[in-house]
Amino acid sequence: MSILAWFASASLVVWVWLLLGQGFFWRTDQRLPRGGRARRVLSPARVDPEGWPGVVVVVPARDEAEVLPLSLPSLLAQDYPGRAEVVLVDDGSTDGTGRLAAGLAARHGGLPLTVASPGEPAPGWTGKLWALRHGMALARARGPEFLLLTDADIAHEPDSLRRLVAAALGDDRDLVSQMARLRVAGGWERLVVPAFVYFFAQLYPFRWINADRPRATAAAGGCVLLRTETAVAAGVPDAIRTAVIDDVALARAVRAAGGRIWLGLAERVDSVRPYPGLGELWRMVARSAYAQLRYSPPLLLGTVAGLALVYLVPPVALTAGVVSGDARAAWAGGAAWAVMAGTYLPMLRYYRLPPWTAPLLPFTAFLYLLMTVDSAVRHYRGRGGAWKGRFYSGSAGAGGGEFASRHGE
């Protein structure tokens, strides 16, 4: 058997294992139905709680004037039976984010809005977590049972808060998080974004996170409902103040404090941030990819080799095998590519994209490989973790978790 056939066979073995042994990561049924109960995960008990607890929504925002008119009114319009209010923390914006937020609240009404500013981050803090620290302190002074931490680019349907709280109460979860449906309006967005979520789920299978005996820990920072007492017990956000990949670090801190976590895909929560070109998507991924690898050159080499074996070898083996007459290489490569595309189909359906794009996943994976290498290069050039005029490098983010969980400030 040729060397190419050996590599193709190894890739096929990996794909069969991923298909059956990685928590069925490729399925997309971990979601909150309209009643508030998470499918196949949360208990049916108390889906519609009689006593709705108080909630304060905390929104860190830095230079978000472009997206706030699309997102903030959706928070102010939440149809929540209990006491709720919104705290927007203007994290040193230069585009009038705070003034715009106050104007939107005056125009749209709805939930009460407080706009605050913490000033520049103290040494040892990332900007977003410094803003969250200030917002959570203001929120806790109101005495809510829950905090909803959500990004400034996230739009919520009117029943979003109600469903999140119902899910948390229904199964006594301390953290309920939804991965917002990202925008896929442009060509590059359609190519890169679904794969971003697919790779995240492959690294952190939702079933493993949500199980009674969890085997993985993660959250999606765009939408996190958190019990206030659990946040205090976990020392959040002070305990994760240096994290670039803050949402996974948050989930780990909550889990370490004994908290119960649920993570799923959103149906009623959407990101409105546009990524019209490849450059914007590239920067989004590259800013934290090397942090995911703990700034380790050996882990970087292993990741590059793994991506090449799993995603690039199958189409190369199929093509080269057909051209050279190497039937074993062609068969193994084609079978691995077919399994890969098949596991990608549910994510494409979730994003309402045509199934014929599934075979393009190797090309997208190659882009992610290049983004990961570029992330390391940026780090060693002192430009790692760049976002909206700030740079985070070194140990910041070492506690984090996925390629680029952040798609906002």
Secondary structure, 3 states (H helix, E strand, C coil): CCHHHHHHHHHHHHHHHHHHHCCCCCCCCCECCCCCCCCCCCCCCCCCCCCCCCEEEEEEECCCCCCHHHHHHHHHCCCCCCCEEEEEEECCCCCCHHHHHHHHHHHHCCCCEEEECCCCCCCCCCHHHHHHHHHHHHHHCCCCCEEEEECCCEEECCCHHHHHHHHHHHCCCCEEEEEEECCCCCHHHHHHHHHHHHHHHHHCCHHHHHCCCCCCCCCCCCEEEEEHHHHHHHCCCHHHCCCCCHHHHHHHHHHHCCCCEEEEEEEEEEECCCCCCHHHHHHHHHHHHHHHCCCCHHHHHHHHHHHHHHHHHHHHHHHHHHHHCCHHHHHHHHHHHHHHHHHHHHHHHHCCCCHHHHHHHHHHHHHHHHHHHHHHHHHHCCCCCCECCECCCCCCCCCCCCCCCCCCC
